């Protein structure tokens, strides 16, 4: 039986990247997937790809930092597919001017917090009533390995926001564990994205970064999506308030600053 058979999954930031890979995987595992994103063209393309593969998906435009959009995306999921069983808060940003403590502009800090931290809270605030109405379900919140250890490259707002997601998820788990909702955090390490591939083209940059990854390579989007699938499915039925680290061993290794 498919691992998400007949379940409705709402995935934010699912028009591209890891979110899209997860949306395609969840649909292949039987879920009816709602793709929530701000990029309409990519979101529609993701729905088309899932539909062509025999799955079920629908797109809703949503800026997760806005409470009206968060409420609307949940309402769309319920009205389109009849309920909500999985809430995967994947959307996040890392602006290029998110740097050290003294260099990061105030408005950059505010925007990162609005999307990465407030956006997760708003998803849960509006999604939890729908999960309860559907008989319970799973929340998967995306944090990062930098919530567990300092970033090698200064990115103060991103790091702080992801630490907040980690703490908030534990709180959610305690609050709703006896009402049929599990909440867990996914902490990815460096993932092979177009930007990562561009940087890896520089042999010196690659050598300096890969030495910090015990497995010797960045992760693949599919590896993160599979971890999210595990947390979303009944296979993790006795897990809540947990942190699933998928980082190639970085947090297990001791390194000295460059």
C-alpha positions as CSV (number, residue, x, y, z in Angstrom):
1,X,0.0,0.0,0.0
2,X,1.3,3.5,-0.7
3,X,2.7,5.2,2.4
4,X,0.4,8.2,2.1
5,X,-2.6,6.5,0.7
6,X,-5.6,8.8,0.5
7,X,-4.0,11.5,2.7
8,X,-4.0,15.2,1.9
9,X,-0.6,16.8,2.1
10,X,0.0,20.6,2.0
11,X,3.6,21.5,1.2
12,X,4.8,25.1,1.2
13,X,7.6,26.2,-1.1
14,X,6.8,23.2,-3.3
15,X,7.0,24.9,-6.7
16,X,10.8,24.1,-7.0
17,X,13.8,22.6,-5.3
18,X,13.4,20.1,-2.5
19,X,9.7,21.1,-2.0
20,X,8.9,20.0,-5.6
21,X,10.8,16.8,-5.3
22,X,8.9,16.1,-2.1
23,X,5.6,16.9,-3.7
24,X,6.2,14.5,-6.6
25,X,7.3,11.8,-4.1
26,X,4.3,12.3,-1.8
27,X,2.0,12.1,-4.8
28,X,3.6,8.9,-6.0
29,X,3.0,7.5,-2.5
30,X,-0.7,8.1,-2.8
31,X,-1.1,11.6,-1.3
32,X,-3.3,14.3,-2.8
33,X,-0.8,17.2,-2.7
34,X,-1.4,20.9,-2.4
35,X,1.5,22.9,-3.7
36,X,1.7,26.3,-2.0
37,X,4.2,28.8,-3.3
38,X,4.5,32.4,-4.5
39,X,5.8,31.4,-8.0
40,X,2.7,30.6,-9.9
41,X,4.3,29.4,-13.2
42,X,6.6,26.9,-11.4
43,X,3.7,25.8,-9.2
44,X,1.5,25.1,-12.2
45,X,4.4,23.2,-13.8
46,X,4.8,21.0,-10.7
47,X,1.1,20.2,-10.7
48,X,1.2,19.3,-14.4
49,X,4.2,17.0,-13.8
50,X,2.4,15.2,-11.0
51,X,-0.8,14.9,-13.0
52,X,1.1,13.4,-16.0
53,X,2.6,10.9,-13.7
54,X,-0.9,9.8,-12.6
55,X,-0.9,11.7,-9.3
56,X,-3.3,14.2,-7.8
57,X,-2.1,17.8,-7.1
58,X,-3.4,21.4,-7.0
59,X,-1.6,24.7,-6.7
60,X,-2.5,27.7,-4.5
61,X,-0.5,30.9,-4.5
62,X,0.5,31.7,-0.9
63,X,3.0,34.0,0.9
64,X,3.5,32.1,4.1
65,X,4.4,35.2,6.0
66,X,0.9,36.6,5.6
67,X,-1.8,35.2,7.8
68,X,-4.5,35.6,5.2
69,X,-2.5,33.6,2.7
70,X,-1.8,30.9,5.3
71,X,-5.5,30.6,6.1
72,X,-6.4,30.6,2.5
73,X,-4.0,27.8,1.5
74,X,-5.4,25.5,4.3
75,X,-8.9,26.4,3.3
76,X,-8.0,25.5,-0.3
77,X,-6.6,22.1,0.7
78,X,-9.8,21.2,2.6
79,X,-12.1,22.5,-0.1
80,X,-10.2,20.8,-2.9
81,X,-9.4,17.5,-1.4
82,X,-11.7,17.2,1.6
83,X,-9.3,17.5,4.6
84,X,-5.7,17.8,5.7
85,X,-3.5,15.1,7.1
86,X,0.1,16.3,6.5
87,X,1.4,19.8,6.9
88,X,5.0,20.1,5.5
89,X,6.3,23.6,6.3
90,X,9.2,23.7,3.8
91,X,9.2,27.3,2.5
92,X,12.3,29.3,3.5
93,X,14.6,32.0,2.3
94,X,18.3,32.9,2.7
95,X,19.0,36.4,1.2
96,X,22.5,37.1,0.0
97,X,22.8,40.1,2.5
98,X,22.0,37.9,5.5
99,X,25.5,38.0,6.8
100,X,27.2,38.6,10.1
101,X,25.6,40.2,13.2
102,X,26.8,43.7,12.4
103,X,26.4,43.5,8.6
104,X,22.8,42.2,8.2
105,X,20.3,45.0,7.5
106,X,17.3,45.3,9.7
107,X,14.8,44.7,6.9
108,X,16.6,41.5,5.9
109,X,16.4,40.2,9.4
110,X,12.7,41.0,9.5
111,X,12.0,39.4,6.1
112,X,13.9,36.2,7.0
113,X,12.0,35.9,10.3
114,X,8.7,36.6,8.6
115,X,9.1,33.7,6.1
116,X,11.3,31.2,8.0
117,X,9.8,31.4,11.5
118,X,6.5,33.3,11.4
119,X,5.6,31.4,8.2
120,X,6.0,28.1,10.0
121,X,3.9,29.4,12.9
122,X,1.2,30.7,10.6
123,X,1.1,27.4,8.8
124,X,0.6,25.6,12.0
125,X,-1.8,28.1,13.4
126,X,-4.2,27.7,10.5
127,X,-3.3,24.1,9.6
128,X,-3.8,22.5,13.0
129,X,-7.6,23.0,13.2
130,X,-7.9,21.3,9.8
131,X,-5.6,18.4,11.0
132,X,-7.8,18.0,14.1
133,X,-10.9,18.1,12.0
134,X,-9.5,15.3,9.8
135,X,-8.7,13.1,12.8
136,X,-5.1,14.1,13.4
137,X,-2.0,14.0,11.3
138,X,1.7,14.9,10.9
139,X,3.5,18.2,10.9
140,X,7.0,18.3,9.3
141,X,8.8,21.6,9.9
142,X,12.1,22.3,8.1
143,X,14.9,23.7,10.2
144,X,18.6,23.2,9.4
145,X,21.8,21.8,10.8
146,X,22.7,25.4,11.7
147,X,20.0,25.2,14.4
148,X,22.3,22.7,16.0
149,X,25.7,24.2,15.4
150,X,27.1,27.5,14.2
151,X,27.3,28.2,10.5
152,X,30.7,28.2,8.9
153,X,29.5,31.2,6.8
154,X,27.8,34.0,8.7
155,X,24.0,34.1,8.1
156,X,22.7,35.3,11.4
157,X,19.0,35.8,10.6
158,X,18.7,32.4,8.8
159,X,20.5,30.6,11.7
160,X,18.3,32.3,14.3
161,X,15.1,31.6,12.4
162,X,15.9,27.9,12.0
163,X,16.7,27.7,15.7
164,X,13.3,29.1,16.4
165,X,11.7,26.5,14.2
166,X,13.4,23.7,16.2
167,X,12.2,25.1,19.5
168,X,8.7,25.8,18.3
169,X,8.3,22.3,16.9
170,X,9.0,20.8,20.3
171,X,6.4,23.0,21.8
172,X,3.8,22.0,19.2
173,X,4.6,18.3,19.9
174,X,3.9,18.7,23.6
175,X,0.8,20.7,23.0
176,X,-0.9,18.4,20.5
177,X,0.6,14.9,21.1
178,X,-2.5,13.7,22.9
179,X,-4.8,15.1,20.3
180,X,-3.5,13.0,17.4
181,X,-1.0,15.4,15.9
182,X,2.7,14.6,15.7
183,X,5.2,17.4,15.0
184,X,8.8,16.8,14.1
185,X,11.7,18.8,12.7
186,X,13.8,18.0,9.6
187,X,17.3,19.4,9.7
188,X,19.1,19.1,6.3
189,X,22.7,19.8,5.7
190,X,24.2,21.2,2.4
191,X,22.0,20.1,-0.5
192,X,23.0,19.8,-4.2
193,X,21.2,22.8,-5.7
194,X,22.0,24.9,-8.8
195,X,23.7,27.4,-6.6
196,X,25.7,24.7,-4.9
197,X,26.7,23.2,-8.2
198,X,27.9,26.6,-9.4
199,X,30.0,27.0,-6.3
200,X,31.3,23.5,-6.5
201,X,32.7,24.3,-9.9
202,X,35.5,26.1,-8.1
203,X,37.9,23.3,-7.0
204,X,39.3,25.3,-4.1
205,X,35.9,26.2,-2.8
206,X,34.7,22.6,-3.1
207,X,37.8,21.2,-1.3
208,X,37.4,23.6,1.6
209,X,33.7,22.8,2.1
210,X,33.6,19.0,1.3
211,X,36.3,18.4,4.0
212,X,33.6,19.3,6.6
213,X,31.2,16.6,5.3
214,X,32.3,13.2,6.5
215,X,30.4,11.5,3.6
216,X,32.4,13.8,1.2
217,X,29.5,15.1,-0.8
218,X,26.4,17.4,-0.5
219,X,23.0,15.7,-0.1
220,X,20.5,15.3,-2.9
221,X,17.0,16.8,-2.8
222,X,15.5,13.3,-3.0
223,X,17.3,12.3,0.1
224,X,15.7,15.1,2.1
225,X,12.3,14.4,0.5
226,X,12.5,10.7,1.6
227,X,13.3,11.8,5.1
228,X,10.2,14.1,5.1
229,X,8.1,11.2,3.7
230,X,9.2,9.1,6.7
231,X,8.1,11.8,9.1
232,X,4.8,12.4,7.3
233,X,3.9,8.7,7.1
234,X,2.7,6.3,9.8
235,X,6.1,4.7,9.8
236,X,7.1,7.4,12.3
237,X,4.0,6.9,14.4
238,X,5.9,6.9,17.7
239,X,7.9,10.0,16.9
240,X,7.0,13.5,18.0
241,X,9.1,16.5,19.1
242,X,12.0,14.8,17.4
243,X,14.8,16.2,15.2
244,X,15.8,14.2,12.2
245,X,19.2,15.3,11.0
246,X,20.1,14.5,7.4
247,X,23.5,16.2,7.0
248,X,26.1,13.6,5.8
249,X,27.5,13.4,9.3
250,X,28.5,17.1,9.7
251,X,27.0,17.5,13.2
252,X,28.9,14.3,14.2
253,X,32.3,15.6,13.2
254,X,34.7,17.9,15.1
255,X,36.2,20.7,12.9
256,X,38.2,23.8,13.6
257,X,37.2,27.2,12.1
258,X,38.9,28.2,8.9
